[in-house]
Each structure stands twice: as C-alpha cells, then as structure tokens.
Amino acid sequence: MSIIYQSTRDKNNKVTSSQAILQGLAVDGGLYVPTVIPNIDLDFDFLKNASYQEVAKVILSAFLDDFTEEELSYCIDNAYDKKFDDSLIAPLVKVGEHYNLELFHGNTIAFKDMALSILPYLLTTSAKKEGVENEIVILTATSGDTGKAAMAGFADVPNTQIIVFYPKDGVSEIQKQQMVTQTGDNTHVVAIDGNFDDAQTQVKKMFNDTDLREKMLANNKQFSSANSMNIGRLVPQIVYYVYAYAQLLKNGAITEGQKVNFSVPTGNFGNILAAYYAKQIGLPINKLICASNENNVLTDFFNTGAYDKNRDFFVTSSPSMDILVSSNLERLVFHATDNNDVETRDLMDKLVQSGKYEISDEMNNNLEDFIAGFASQKQTSDEIATISNKFSYVEDPHTAVANAVYDVYKEGSDDKTITVIVSTASPYKFPRVVVEALTGKTSELDDFALVDELEKLSGVKQPAAVKDLKTAPILHKTVVDVDQMQDEVEKYLKLK
C-alpha cells in the first residue's frame, strides 16, 4: 500500500512523499504526516551488521515509497559519504552506564547534518519526479544549527536558492561564524533583531502568504523548507534511532526485543518526534525523555497538558533549544487527537490567538511514551564537568541537558532500562560554555582561542569544520528587524 501524507489541519489535503518534500509546509499551514505508519520488517539479524546507508535504505524506502530504489540509492550514497569523519556515520559510545549516540560527525558538527545531507538530493529528485521546473527557494529559520547545515547541503545546487534567518544575539560565536562565512552563489544569510520564535513565525507567515506565493510563481520560483517541518528532514532522522538499537544488539548490550530509553535534547521537537515514529514502526522503545533547558514549555506541556508560550524567553548556554513554539509538536498533537484534523487546527488557532492551548485528558493518555524534564544552566555546566571528570568524555551543552534530565529521571524512578543519550553537537561548537564548565572559571579569551584550550583539556582533535573557520572571510553581514524579513526575501529574489 502506498504511503500518502496528509496535512494535520485538513484531512482532504493529501499528497505523495515527493509532493510533501517539495512543498515543505502544507498550504493550509499544517504539517504533513503519514496517513498510516508503514509496515516495516525490522530484521535485526540483518540490521545489526548493516551499514548506516543500508539501514537508511530500509527506513526511507518504506516512508518514501514513491521513490524508486535507484533514486533512493542515489540520494543515500551521496548524502552519507566522506563528508562524515567517522565511517559509522553515527557511532554509539559507552559513557558510564549509558550510551551516547554521536550525531555530530558531519560537515557542520551537529545532528542537523544527519538529515540535511540528504534533503537536497531528496528535494531535487522530487522536483524531477513531479516535473517541476521552477527554481526551488529554501526559506528557513534557525536557532543555530539548521541554517549552516542546510546551506552546506544546498550551496551551489542547481536551480535552488537558500535564505536563512537567525537571531543575531541567540547563537554561539562558532555557530554565527559558520553561517556568515558560508560560500555559494545561491546562499543568503540574514540576522534578525529578535529570537528564533520571531524568525520561525515570519517564515511560516511567508509560506502561507497567497499573494507572495503567486508573485513567486509568476517569477518561476516556489518555496520549500529545510526545517524539520519538512518530512524530507524528519523521516531521515528515524534512521539513526533504528541504527542505534542495532548497534546495541551488535555489541551485546541488549538482546533483541529488549526495550531501551532515548533521552533527547529538544527544542523544535523534530528530533524526538523521529524517535516516536521509530517506536511506531516497531522499535522496542520504553520511554522517550524530552529534555529541555530553562525555556521549558515542553516540560510543562507533558506534565500538565497545557502548552503556554506566554512566559519569559531565556537566552541560554544551549541556544539550539531556546524555543517557545515547538513547531513539530503539532504532529504529535495531531496523533494524540487520533488524527483529528479539525481538533488539531482548533488547537493551533488557539496558540496563534492566545499563545496557549490545553489538551484533553484522553489526549494526554496518548502521550504516555514521554517523560519530560529540564535542566538549568548551572545543572548543564555541572553535568559537563561531572561527565568529563568521571569518564574523560566531553559533551556539548545540549547533550549535557539530556544527560542531566536523564540523571534526575533515573534517580526518581525504578527504571533501569538501558538508555541512549542523543548527542546532538560537538563540544567544539560551544567552546566557551564547555571550557568554562570544565575549568570552573569565566574566560576572557575569544571563542577561537577557547577552541585551542578545549583541545588541550579534552585531548580530542579539533574538527576541520572549526579549524577552517579561523581564516574564513565574512560574506554575509545583513541585519534586519523582524518586520523587514519579507522585504529582504523579495529583494534577494528580485521580486520587487
């Protein structure tokens, strides 16, 4: 049976996977979800000895079943190649009694590489399949990692443009430098005077602007998204959860069928949602631990059933999680309503109108897979130091949040399930936070001097992705107010 995707806000808006990838966001403002969960034979006798590319082919061929085997092989083989500095692509490392799933071995040393390495190939292949000749314009907001990973993937890809907006004071210096030095004639980076939620709101508004859409089409252009709103971003993330489980089997940490926990640092909710879909296809998962920083809107949601973005916004040491509107949560809410598009649309309308909504007790009962907690900046810093001192392993602040939340959960429960911490970035992406945590001192050094200091402290070689930044010229200097974002897009695309 073919897998069809429908909008979370209109059950009649149904498309194939290639059409969903091309659109990015549904025209009614909803997000595309599979109408049925594909039936996948998770043959772990095969999977535990399979390469990452082979596992990807099993998962993607089921969810993106309008792609031919040859098309998927082309996309997978070009995505997961020598650009990753570890042949395992996503190695699993034992740290004390738990395991860290390292998702930072790609070009931009963050987990976004896992999906954004393949998205350009999925997107351009989808365009060919659908006979689309328009220029594809990738429009995206980033809290620090998506922007660089997307640009690295799409730079100089024929018939595409990419425009990235980021909060000018809401990313690390390394993250900023990665973006503003990005090469490629089709790349455009814009800082905004605002936070990630401001950028994401305006990007969604542009996607849903009928007049802008018509103007784009008149100029032979159309939008698509590189955010995890795009199922072409989300589906490839399912792969590394299956791969992690297969690695646990291979190294004898578990037996087949034994359940595991995943603790996931969570901002926009796409990463942990992919784990939820992994469980839906039969991966033996016990609990999904949703780990937040002090912007703990998700913690409150899972603990109370109320989502309320009307709260103070904190700029923290884990900036990729500094988010109060977790876009991908809409997909989970849709499933919690038993796939009721009307109810989902009403809840999302309430979020726009009042900044909050509350789900029913029945819906809440459908979310029992999730445990939620948050870590303060002090807890995060302490966790980085503790893990380093105990195990000679250095984590970035986002991974440390997931570790700290797991520690609290473990101490307060009888759950002795083998647990995987999803490690979403290299510590070299946040050298100031990590070095100050390891030394217990505030540093006056600049971020690149701190990179050298981190190398001495950790004994881990600097990634080339960071080393090359030191001498890279700054190519993108534009800063705009939030209400000028659309003007900047139209100017860049020569629509005005």
C-alpha positions, 0 to 999 in steps of 0.5 A: 500500500502506498504511503500518502501524507496528509496535512494535520489541519485538513484531512482532504489535503493529501499528497505523495512523499515527493509532493510533501518534500517539495512543498515543505509546509502544507498550504493550509499551514499544517504539517504533513504526516503519514496517513498510516505508519508503514509496515516495516520488517525490522530484521535485526539479524540483518540490521545489526551488521548493516551499514548506516546507508543500508539501514537508511535504505530500509527506513526511507524506502518504506516512508518514501515509497514513491521513490524508486530504489535507484533514486533512493540509492542515489540520494543515500550514497551521496548524502552519507559519504566522506563528508562524515569523519567517522565511517559509522556515520553515527557511532554509539559510545559507552559513557558510564552506564549509558550510551551516547549516540554521536550525531555530530560527525558531519560537515557542520558538527551537529545532528542537523547534518544527519538529515540535511545531507540528504534533503537536497538530493531528496528535494531535487529528485522530487522536483524531477519526479513531479516535473517541476521546473521552477527554481526551488527557494529554501526559506528557513529559520534557525536557532543555530544549527539548521541554517549552516547545515542546510546551506552546506547541503544546498550551496551551489545546487542547481536551480535552488536558492537558500535564505536563512534567518537567525537571531543575531544575539541567540547563537554561539560565536562558532555557530554565527561564524559558520553561517556568515562565512558560508560560500555559494552563489545561491546562499543568503544569510540574514540576522534578525533583531529578535529570537528564533520564535520571531524568525520561525513565525515570519517564515511560516507567515511567508509560506502561507502568504497567497499573494507572495506565493503567486508573485513567486510563481509568476517569477518561476520560483516556489518555496520549500523548507529545510526545517524539520517541518519538512518530512524530507528532514524528519523521516531521515532522522528515524534512521539513526534511532533504528541504527542505534538499537542495532548497534546495541544488539551488535555489541551485546548490550541488549538482546533483541526485543529488549526495550531501551530509553532515548533521552533527547535534547529538544527544542523544535521537537523534530528530533524526538518526534523521529524517535516516536515514529521509530517506536511506531514502526516497531522499535522496542522503545520504553520511554522517550525523555524530552529534555529541555533547558530553562525555556521549558514549555515542553516540560510543562506541556507533558506534565500538565497538558497545557502548552503556554508560550506566554512566559519569559524567553531565556537566552541560554548556554544551549541556544539550539533549544531556546524555543517557545513554539515547538513547531513539530509538536503539532504532529504529535498533537495531531496523533494524540487527537487520533488524527483529528484534523479539525481538533488539531487546527482548533488547537493551533488557532488557539496558540496563534490567538492566545499563545496557549492551548490545553489538551484533553485528558484522553489526549494526554493518555496518548502521550504516555511514551514521554517523560519530560524534564529540564535542566538549568544552566548551572545543572548543564555546566555541572553535568559537563564537568561531572561527565568529563571528570568521571569518564574523560568524555566531553559533551556539548551543552545540549547533550549535557541537558539530556544527560542531566534530565536523564540523571534526575529521571533515573534517580526518581524512578525504578527504571533501569532500562538501558538508555541512549543519550542523543548527542546532538553537537560537538563540544567544539561548537560551544567552546566557551560554555564547555571550557568554562564548565570544565575549568570552573572559571569565566574566560576572557579569551575569544571563542577561537582561542577557547577552541585551542584550550578545549583541545588541550583539556579534552585531548580530542582533535579539533574538527576541520569544520572549526579549524577552517573557520579561523581564516574564513572571510565574512560574506554575509553581514545583513541585519534586519528587524523582524518586520523587514524579513519579507522585504529582504526575501523579495529583494534577494529574489528580485521580486520587487 
